[in-house]
Amino acid sequence: MLKKAAFVAGSFFLFVSHAVAADALTVDAAQRFVESLHSVKALGDRLEAEGKAEQLQLDMQPKAGEPFAPYSKSVTALKAKYPDEYSELKSAVKPHGFSAEEWGVTGDQVMVAYFARKMEKENPGAMAQMEAMDPAMLEQMPPQMKEQIMQAKAMMETISKVPPENKEVVAEVEDDLDAYMEAEEAAQAGQ
């Protein structure tokens, strides 16, 4: 599940942030977000081809003590490092009724709720397993592995705190998200 979550987060490349207060997630916003993914995909593919996506993926990785907010972090990083592409993102999401920052916040809400629903269905004990990990064992791990575990834990902590109302909203668009994810995974596998 974590590997799939990381793939999905990485495959979107662009995820937003800004210190914007998150409004309650609505079905309308979730639907518009899902519809926007196709508009943003071309920009993401181009960033990947130009070697810019890797740095954005590093910037969006969760850190201990931070919430998992890949879309928000990616938008912030895009704005800071690639202003021309940030302008393209703004243009891509505007027809869907979002500013870039709003799109990022909504993307975080939708995708974190989506991951929460998937985790509840596919691996309901994952958080308990993560919490049961012996801290002494973590200290003995190589630094790179330790960092990956800490990132997974930060992501799972955010996922475990998703409001039930957001999960209910995402249930309304889950089939569309599943279809998009499956198409993205197939495209990645075909490369």
Secondary structure, DSSP 4 states (H G I P E B T S, - for coil): -HHHHHHHHHHH------S-PPPPP-HHHHHHHHHHHHHHHHHHHHHHHTT-HHHHHHHHS--TTS---HHHHHHHHHHHH-HHHHHHHHHHHGGGT--HHHHHHHHHHHHHHHHHHHHHHH-TTHHHHHHTS-HHHHHHS-HHHHHHHHHHHHHHHHHHT--HHHHHHHHHHHHHHHHHHHHHHHHHHT-
